[in-house]
């Protein structure tokens, strides 16, 4: 079950405070991710080891691309269209915003489903409050933000879809939850059915943070606080465990020309951080990933 796979630290990526939401952009042979408290989106062109960073006025938590290379992002106050330039300039325009039920909230984990709808969840940033005010939202191809699709979340995370798009995965990574759920998903309407427990990490290790699904339909979750990647089969059985140099992996994404490299962002803890915490890591887990879906709507030029 445990796999001896070496994870390589990408020093050219530089260190983040809360690295999140890695996205492989095939057209650029580049990895994108965010540093939430730094209010930034970062790109690393892998072969050139060239790093570009774009700064914003508020925190950026999750991003996806449209076919034109523009970005849809879940930020502090809503869903934004973002335009990035190669010179490091960036512009953002708010497209929609939920009615936050509590103060101190922001978007957290998000990505597109197989049909190109952008999904993102919210959370109360002060995790010590354990507030279940978070919810999951759908931003469709027409630019309409839904009412809460799933509510009662403390720390929304782990959003992913099966290869055929008929199963949606979602986790709550708060220490009081540590659950990954699965939902039967209607690809035509973008509607999930009732949730069921897919993996309870109280029986394993760590907290289920960001995730990715491979071409075999297996679900990879970052076991935050445990320095592990855990791979669950579509039946919810743990079949692989990979140790990482950093204690707080936050999200993973497949990339590289053959989609066989797994990139992992990490968080640098406020205390007792190691030299590896906060970096991006790359490893070859021996399986292939899936292309990241693009947003199907028409984003305006910000």
Secondary structure by P-SEA (a helix, b strand, c coil): cccbbbbbbccccccccccccccccccccbbbbbbccccbbbbbcccccbbbbbbccccccccccccccbbbbbccccbbbbbbccccbbbbbbcccccccccccccccccccccbbbbbbbbcccccccccccccccccccccccccccccccccccccccccccbbbbbbcccccbbbbbbbcccccccccccccccccccccccccccccccccbbbbccccccbbbbbccccccccccccccccccccccccccccbbbbbbbbccccccccccbbbbbbccbbbbcccccccccccc
